[in-house]
Amino acid sequence: MKSMEKLKKISIATAAICGLIIALSPHKTIPITNKKLQAISSLENIIDTNKTISINSIKLDSSDNFKELIKYNLWVDSTLNESKANNSNSIIVNKERRKLYLVKNGKIDSEYNVDLGFNPYADKQAEGDGCTPEGMYIVEKKLPPGSTNFYKAFLINYPNKEDKAKGKTGGLIEIHGYGGKGYDWTLGCISPSNEDMDKIFPYIEKGDRITIIKRTTKELSKQ
């Protein structure tokens, strides 16, 4: 009887996951209900810890937080939709892939390799932790050569209102040049090569959106 109940819970949770995978395909948004989140949470507790689930080629083991993945996907959708609605440019950074995506009018225009903080996998909590923050930010200052120690830079508004509410500290997080080293070396900043900064710099201005995620199941490629 207990086995049947367990199988029933797995089926419900799996159905919820499948629905989310379909709905979270590129350029689609759906309301995420508490019932769906509860189903996902139950799946986290039920699945065999020695097995993995693959979503759009990203493998997640049972320790991964599915709610976090949904959050990152929604941030991507929000950034793309905002760019399209405002006919504006923005940037999405995928930490897991070490990629920076330049968004123009709601579409991915180009992508660039980046170096991250020396402790890149966690979300930034405090000054000196070496983590690259995750969140939806804006450009506070656009820094041309001579205004930054790193060729050219965009200073973002970390910590933003949400970060401060969570007690996060630190600051001076930038997207800046001198990258292309092939390893993570910054204090939390995002660093393309100087050549790539030259390509990105003309399209991003003060107030433009900068979204930083750990990972996503969204397909981010030039369209």
C-alpha positions as CSV (number, residue, x, y, z in Angstrom):
1,M,0.0,0.0,0.0
2,K,2.8,2.4,0.9
3,S,4.6,1.5,-2.4
4,M,1.4,2.4,-4.4
5,E,1.1,5.7,-2.5
6,K,4.8,6.5,-3.2
7,L,4.3,5.7,-7.0
8,K,1.3,7.9,-7.0
9,K,3.2,10.8,-5.5
10,I,6.1,10.3,-8.0
11,S,3.6,10.3,-10.9
12,I,2.0,13.6,-9.8
13,A,5.3,15.2,-9.2
14,T,6.7,14.0,-12.5
15,A,3.6,15.3,-14.4
16,A,4.2,18.7,-12.8
17,I,7.8,18.7,-13.9
18,C,6.9,17.7,-17.4
19,G,4.3,20.5,-17.6
20,L,6.9,23.0,-16.4
21,I,9.5,21.8,-18.9
22,I,7.1,22.4,-21.7
23,A,5.8,25.7,-20.4
24,L,9.3,27.0,-19.7
25,S,10.4,26.6,-23.3
26,P,11.8,29.8,-24.9
27,H,9.6,32.9,-24.8
28,K,6.8,31.4,-22.8
29,T,5.7,32.4,-19.4
30,I,3.2,30.7,-17.1
31,P,1.9,31.3,-13.6
32,I,3.8,29.1,-11.1
33,T,1.2,27.9,-8.6
34,N,1.9,26.7,-5.0
35,K,0.5,23.3,-6.0
36,K,3.1,22.9,-8.7
37,L,5.9,24.0,-6.4
38,Q,4.7,21.5,-3.8
39,A,4.7,18.7,-6.4
40,I,8.2,19.6,-7.3
41,S,9.3,19.6,-3.6
42,S,7.7,16.2,-3.1
43,L,9.7,14.9,-6.1
44,E,12.9,16.2,-4.6
45,N,12.2,14.1,-1.5
46,I,11.1,10.9,-3.3
47,I,13.6,10.4,-6.1
48,D,16.6,8.1,-5.7
49,T,19.6,10.2,-4.6
50,N,21.8,8.1,-6.9
51,K,19.9,9.1,-10.0
52,T,19.7,12.3,-12.0
53,I,17.0,14.1,-13.9
54,S,17.9,15.7,-17.3
55,I,16.0,18.8,-18.4
56,N,17.0,20.2,-21.8
57,S,20.4,18.4,-21.4
58,I,21.0,20.0,-18.0
59,K,21.4,17.2,-15.4
60,L,20.1,17.9,-12.0
61,D,20.5,15.5,-9.0
62,S,18.1,15.4,-6.1
63,S,20.1,18.0,-4.2
64,D,19.4,20.6,-6.8
65,N,16.7,23.2,-6.0
66,F,14.0,23.0,-8.6
67,K,12.5,26.2,-7.3
68,E,15.7,28.0,-8.0
69,L,15.8,26.7,-11.6
70,I,12.3,28.0,-12.1
71,K,13.3,31.4,-10.7
72,Y,16.3,31.6,-13.1
73,N,14.0,30.7,-16.1
74,L,11.5,33.4,-15.1
75,W,14.3,36.0,-14.8
76,V,15.4,35.1,-18.4
77,D,11.8,35.4,-19.6
78,S,11.3,38.7,-17.8
79,T,14.5,40.1,-19.3
80,L,13.7,39.1,-22.8
81,N,10.1,40.4,-22.5
82,E,11.2,43.7,-21.0
83,S,13.8,44.2,-23.8
84,K,11.1,43.5,-26.5
85,A,8.5,45.8,-24.9
86,N,10.9,48.7,-24.5
87,N,12.9,48.1,-27.7
88,S,16.0,48.1,-25.5
89,N,19.2,46.2,-25.1
90,S,20.2,44.1,-22.1
91,I,22.6,41.5,-20.9
92,I,22.0,37.9,-19.5
93,V,25.0,36.2,-17.9
94,N,24.8,32.4,-17.4
95,K,27.4,31.5,-14.7
96,E,27.3,27.8,-15.3
97,R,28.2,28.2,-19.0
98,R,30.5,31.2,-18.4
99,K,28.6,33.1,-21.1
100,L,27.4,36.6,-21.6
101,Y,24.4,37.1,-24.0
102,L,23.7,40.5,-25.5
103,V,20.0,40.9,-26.0
104,K,18.5,43.4,-28.5
105,N,14.8,44.0,-28.8
106,G,14.0,40.8,-26.9
107,K,16.3,38.5,-28.9
108,I,19.7,37.1,-28.4
109,D,22.1,39.0,-30.7
110,S,25.5,37.6,-29.7
111,E,27.3,35.6,-27.0
112,Y,30.7,36.0,-25.4
113,N,32.9,33.9,-23.0
114,V,33.5,35.4,-19.6
115,D,35.6,34.9,-16.5
116,L,33.8,35.1,-13.1
117,G,34.7,35.5,-9.4
118,F,37.2,33.1,-7.9
119,N,34.3,31.4,-6.0
120,P,31.8,31.4,-8.9
121,Y,29.3,28.7,-8.0
122,A,27.5,30.3,-5.0
123,D,25.4,33.5,-5.0
124,K,27.3,36.5,-3.5
125,Q,26.6,37.1,0.2
126,A,29.3,39.4,1.4
127,E,32.3,41.5,0.4
128,G,35.4,39.3,-0.2
129,D,33.6,36.0,-0.7
130,G,34.7,35.9,-4.4
131,C,31.2,35.0,-5.5
132,T,29.5,36.5,-8.6
133,P,26.0,37.7,-7.6
134,E,22.8,36.4,-9.0
135,G,19.8,38.6,-9.7
136,M,18.2,41.2,-11.9
137,Y,20.2,44.4,-11.9
138,I,20.7,47.6,-13.9
139,V,23.7,49.5,-15.1
140,E,24.5,52.3,-12.6
141,K,27.5,53.7,-14.5
142,K,29.0,53.2,-17.9
143,L,32.8,53.5,-17.5
144,P,34.9,54.3,-20.6
145,P,38.7,53.9,-20.7
146,G,40.4,56.0,-18.0
147,S,37.4,55.7,-15.7
148,T,38.1,52.1,-14.6
149,N,41.2,49.9,-13.9
150,F,39.8,47.2,-16.3
151,Y,39.7,48.8,-19.7
152,K,36.0,49.4,-20.0
153,A,33.2,48.6,-17.5
154,F,29.5,48.6,-16.6
155,L,29.0,49.1,-12.8
156,I,25.8,47.3,-11.7
157,N,23.6,48.1,-8.7
158,Y,24.6,45.2,-6.5
159,P,23.4,45.0,-3.8
160,N,20.0,46.0,-5.0
161,K,16.9,46.3,-2.8
162,E,16.2,42.6,-2.7
163,D,19.9,41.8,-1.9
164,K,19.9,44.3,1.0
165,A,16.7,42.8,2.4
166,K,18.5,39.5,2.6
167,G,21.5,41.1,4.4
168,K,23.9,40.8,1.4
169,T,26.8,43.1,1.5
170,G,29.7,44.2,-0.8
171,G,29.6,46.3,-4.0
172,L,31.6,47.6,-7.0
173,I,30.5,44.6,-9.1
174,E,31.2,45.3,-12.7
175,I,31.2,43.7,-16.2
176,H,34.7,44.7,-17.2
177,G,37.6,43.9,-19.6
178,Y,40.9,42.1,-19.3
179,G,39.0,38.7,-19.3
180,G,39.6,35.8,-21.7
181,K,42.0,34.1,-19.3
182,G,40.0,30.9,-19.3
183,Y,39.7,30.7,-15.5
184,D,37.8,32.5,-12.7
185,W,39.9,35.1,-11.1
186,T,37.9,38.2,-10.3
187,L,36.5,39.3,-6.9
188,G,33.0,38.7,-8.1
189,C,32.9,40.7,-11.4
190,I,32.1,39.4,-14.8
191,S,35.0,39.7,-17.3
192,P,34.9,39.4,-21.1
193,S,38.0,40.0,-23.1
194,N,38.9,43.5,-24.1
195,E,38.0,42.7,-27.7
196,D,34.6,41.5,-26.7
197,M,34.0,44.5,-24.4
198,D,34.6,46.7,-27.5
199,K,31.7,44.8,-29.2
200,I,29.4,45.0,-26.2
201,F,30.1,48.5,-25.0
202,P,28.3,50.6,-27.6
203,Y,25.0,48.8,-27.0
204,I,24.6,49.0,-23.3
205,E,23.8,52.3,-21.4
206,K,23.0,53.4,-17.9
207,G,19.7,51.9,-16.7
208,D,19.9,48.9,-19.0
209,R,19.0,45.5,-17.6
210,I,21.8,43.1,-16.4
211,T,20.5,39.7,-15.4
212,I,22.8,37.1,-13.8
213,I,21.7,33.5,-13.4
214,K,23.4,30.4,-12.2
215,R,21.8,28.2,-14.9
216,T,18.8,27.9,-17.1
217,T,16.9,25.3,-19.2
218,K,16.1,28.1,-21.7
219,E,17.6,28.0,-25.1
220,L,19.8,31.1,-25.3
221,S,21.2,31.4,-28.9
222,K,21.1,33.9,-31.7
223,Q,17.8,33.9,-33.4
